Amino acid sequence: MDDRLYFRQLLSGRDFAKSDPIAQQMRNFSYLIGDRETGDTLVVDPAYAANDLVDIAESDGMKLSGVLVTHHHPDHVGGSMMGFELKGLAELLERQNVPVHVNSLEAEWVSQITGIARTDLTAHEHGDKVNVGDVEIELLHTPGHTPGSQCFLLDGRLVAGDTLFLEGCGRTDFPGGDVDEMFRSLQQLAQLSGDPMVYPGHWYSTEPSALLSDVRRTNYVYRASNLDQWRMLMGG
């Protein structure tokens, strides 16, 4: 699939939304995932300047056919954040009306944050698959950071959103966060076969990606082997 797979990791404030100081500070990653043969591509977590992401895809000869959402926080989909109104998913849909794939437990949150009607979102369950051309993407429900956080597994790659960073994991003290659920989600990811390359939702580490085996070996979140240890590690 590597010869057909179109995969780009794009950093906010550098590759898109270049003049946005919030995008530069937050260091979000968005992703373009597509099939070079059909030209179809999906965008993961379009925020700040979603049209920049569409422009990048089109400059590569690709056409947008859908959106994958890891979770509802405004730095991933747009909306209100710390007194600022961030552009994102709603802006993208004004330009091009495409399916928006969310976890079923996140759909209402995404709708409230972005103002997009719930009926305009395509809700999924754990293990569902979305195809872009001949590229198959498995949706993994990984609650903890938010109730409906999800990761995307494809062709030896794990797009991990804010569930798993190369160093640390997503916070659990925001509304809808759950320390115990985060532990279970991290353990679920640790057991994935094939040692996929982890692509996080933010650049909070030296490298922008790493093999899951390396993340398991070096990331402090994997020092806890049970819930009691995990709660102590997380300060609760």
C-alpha positions as CSV (number, residue, x, y, z in Angstrom):
1,M,0.0,0.0,0.0
2,D,3.0,2.4,0.5
3,D,3.1,3.2,-3.2
4,R,-0.6,4.2,-3.1
5,L,-0.8,5.7,0.3
6,Y,-0.8,9.4,0.5
7,F,0.1,10.4,4.1
8,R,1.2,13.9,5.3
9,Q,1.8,15.1,8.9
10,L,1.3,18.8,9.0
11,L,2.2,21.1,11.9
12,S,0.0,24.1,12.8
13,G,1.9,27.4,12.7
14,R,4.5,26.0,10.3
15,D,2.8,24.1,7.5
16,F,-0.6,25.7,7.8
17,A,-2.0,28.7,9.7
18,K,1.5,30.1,9.5
19,S,0.7,33.5,10.8
20,D,-1.6,32.4,13.7
21,P,0.1,32.8,17.0
22,I,-2.2,30.4,18.8
23,A,-1.5,27.7,16.2
24,Q,2.2,28.3,16.6
25,Q,1.9,27.9,20.4
26,M,-0.4,24.9,20.4
27,R,1.7,22.9,17.9
28,N,-1.2,20.7,16.6
29,F,-0.7,18.1,14.0
30,S,-3.2,17.6,11.3
31,Y,-3.0,14.7,8.8
32,L,-3.9,14.1,5.2
33,I,-4.6,10.4,4.4
34,G,-5.4,9.3,0.9
35,D,-5.1,7.0,-2.0
36,R,-2.8,8.4,-4.7
37,E,-4.4,6.3,-7.4
38,T,-7.9,7.5,-6.9
39,G,-6.9,11.0,-5.6
40,D,-9.2,10.8,-2.6
41,T,-8.0,12.1,0.7
42,L,-9.3,12.6,4.3
43,V,-8.1,15.3,6.6
44,V,-7.7,14.6,10.3
45,D,-8.5,17.4,12.8
46,P,-8.8,20.5,10.6
47,A,-8.4,23.5,12.8
48,Y,-7.1,27.1,12.7
49,A,-6.9,27.4,8.9
50,A,-8.8,24.4,7.5
51,N,-8.7,25.8,4.0
52,D,-4.9,25.8,4.1
53,L,-5.1,22.0,4.5
54,V,-7.5,21.6,1.6
55,D,-5.1,23.8,-0.5
56,I,-2.2,21.6,0.4
57,A,-4.1,18.4,-0.6
58,E,-5.1,20.0,-3.9
59,S,-1.6,21.2,-4.6
60,D,-0.6,17.5,-4.3
61,G,-3.2,16.5,-6.8
62,M,-5.6,15.2,-4.2
63,K,-9.3,16.0,-3.6
64,L,-10.9,16.1,-0.2
65,S,-13.5,13.4,0.4
66,G,-14.0,13.5,4.2
67,V,-12.9,14.4,7.6
68,L,-11.7,12.3,10.6
69,V,-12.1,13.8,14.0
70,T,-10.1,12.5,17.0
71,H,-12.0,14.6,19.5
72,H,-14.0,17.8,20.0
73,H,-11.5,20.2,21.5
74,P,-11.3,23.5,19.5
75,D,-7.6,23.2,18.7
76,H,-8.6,20.1,16.7
77,V,-12.0,21.1,15.1
78,G,-12.4,24.8,15.8
79,G,-14.7,26.7,18.1
80,S,-14.3,28.6,21.3
81,M,-11.1,28.3,23.3
82,M,-9.8,30.5,26.1
83,G,-11.8,33.4,24.9
84,F,-10.7,33.0,21.3
85,E,-12.8,31.8,18.4
86,L,-10.9,29.3,16.4
87,K,-11.7,28.5,12.8
88,G,-11.8,24.9,11.7
89,L,-14.3,22.3,10.7
90,A,-17.2,24.7,10.0
91,E,-15.0,26.7,7.7
92,L,-14.0,23.6,5.8
93,L,-17.6,22.5,5.3
94,E,-18.6,25.9,4.0
95,R,-16.0,25.3,1.2
96,Q,-16.7,21.6,0.6
97,N,-19.5,19.5,2.1
98,V,-18.0,16.2,2.9
99,P,-18.7,13.4,5.5
100,V,-17.3,14.1,9.0
101,H,-16.5,10.9,10.9
102,V,-16.7,11.1,14.7
103,N,-17.1,8.5,17.5
104,S,-20.8,8.2,18.6
105,L,-19.9,9.4,22.1
106,E,-18.2,12.5,20.7
107,A,-20.9,13.6,18.2
108,E,-22.9,15.8,20.5
109,W,-19.7,17.5,21.9
110,V,-18.4,18.2,18.3
111,S,-21.8,19.6,17.4
112,Q,-21.9,21.9,20.4
113,I,-18.3,23.2,20.0
114,T,-18.4,23.8,16.2
115,G,-22.1,24.7,15.7
116,I,-22.4,21.9,13.0
117,A,-25.7,20.1,13.2
118,R,-25.6,16.6,14.8
119,T,-27.3,15.2,11.6
120,D,-24.3,16.4,9.5
121,L,-21.9,14.2,11.5
122,T,-21.3,10.5,10.7
123,A,-21.1,8.6,14.1
124,H,-19.0,5.4,14.5
125,E,-18.4,2.7,17.0
126,H,-15.1,1.1,18.0
127,G,-13.7,-1.1,15.3
128,D,-15.6,0.6,12.4
129,K,-13.6,1.1,9.2
130,V,-13.6,4.0,6.8
131,N,-12.1,3.7,3.4
132,V,-10.5,6.4,1.3
133,G,-10.0,4.8,-2.1
134,D,-8.4,1.4,-1.3
135,V,-6.9,2.7,1.9
136,E,-8.7,1.1,4.9
137,I,-8.7,3.0,8.2
138,E,-9.7,1.4,11.5
139,L,-11.4,3.6,14.1
140,L,-10.3,2.8,17.7
141,H,-12.4,4.2,20.5
142,T,-9.9,5.5,23.1
143,P,-11.8,7.4,25.8
144,G,-10.0,9.2,28.7
145,H,-9.0,12.6,27.3
146,T,-12.7,13.0,26.1
147,P,-15.6,10.4,26.2
148,G,-15.4,9.8,22.4
149,S,-11.7,10.2,21.6
150,Q,-10.6,8.0,18.8
151,C,-7.4,6.9,17.1
152,F,-6.9,5.8,13.5
153,L,-5.0,2.7,12.5
154,L,-3.8,2.2,8.9
155,D,-1.0,0.6,7.0
156,G,1.5,0.4,10.0
157,R,0.6,3.9,11.3
158,L,-1.4,4.9,14.4
159,V,-2.8,8.5,14.3
160,A,-3.2,8.9,18.1
161,G,-4.8,12.3,18.6
162,D,-4.5,13.4,22.2
163,T,-4.8,9.9,23.6
164,L,-1.1,9.1,23.3
165,F,1.8,11.4,22.8
166,L,5.4,10.3,22.3
167,E,6.0,11.7,25.8
168,G,2.9,11.7,28.0
169,C,-0.8,11.5,27.2
170,G,-3.7,13.8,26.9
171,R,-5.1,15.5,30.0
172,T,-8.0,14.0,31.9
173,D,-9.0,17.0,33.9
174,F,-11.1,18.7,31.2
175,P,-14.9,18.1,31.0
176,G,-15.5,14.5,30.0
177,G,-12.0,13.4,31.0
178,D,-11.6,10.2,32.9
179,V,-8.3,8.9,34.5
180,D,-9.4,5.3,34.6
181,E,-10.6,5.2,31.0
182,M,-7.3,6.8,29.9
183,F,-5.4,3.9,31.5
184,R,-7.5,1.3,29.7
185,S,-7.2,3.1,26.4
186,L,-3.4,3.4,26.7
187,Q,-3.2,-0.3,27.5
188,Q,-5.4,-1.1,24.5
189,L,-3.0,0.8,22.2
190,A,0.0,-0.9,23.8
191,Q,-1.3,-4.2,22.7
192,L,-1.6,-3.4,19.0
193,S,0.2,-5.8,16.8
194,G,2.7,-4.9,14.2
195,D,4.5,-2.1,16.0
196,P,2.9,0.8,14.2
197,M,4.5,4.2,13.9
198,V,2.8,6.6,16.3
199,Y,1.7,10.0,15.0
200,P,0.4,12.2,17.8
201,G,-2.0,15.1,17.9
202,H,0.7,17.6,19.1
203,W,4.4,18.0,18.8
204,Y,5.4,17.8,22.4
205,S,8.6,15.7,21.9
206,T,11.9,15.8,20.1
207,E,10.7,13.7,17.2
208,P,7.4,14.0,15.5
209,S,6.7,10.3,15.4
210,A,8.1,7.0,16.8
211,L,7.5,3.3,16.8
212,L,5.0,2.1,19.3
213,S,7.6,-0.2,20.9
214,D,9.8,2.9,21.5
215,V,6.9,4.8,23.0
216,R,6.1,2.0,25.3
217,R,9.8,1.8,26.4
218,T,10.4,5.5,27.0
219,N,7.0,7.1,27.8
220,Y,6.3,7.4,31.5
221,V,2.6,6.6,31.0
222,Y,3.6,3.0,30.5
223,R,5.4,2.7,33.9
224,A,2.1,1.9,35.6
225,S,1.1,-1.7,35.2
226,N,-2.3,-1.5,37.0
227,L,-5.0,1.0,37.9
228,D,-3.7,1.7,41.4
229,Q,-0.2,2.6,40.1
230,W,-1.8,4.7,37.4
231,R,-3.9,6.7,39.8
232,M,-0.8,7.4,41.9
233,L,1.1,8.4,38.8
234,M,-1.7,10.8,37.7
235,G,-1.9,12.3,41.2
236,G,-5.3,10.8,42.1
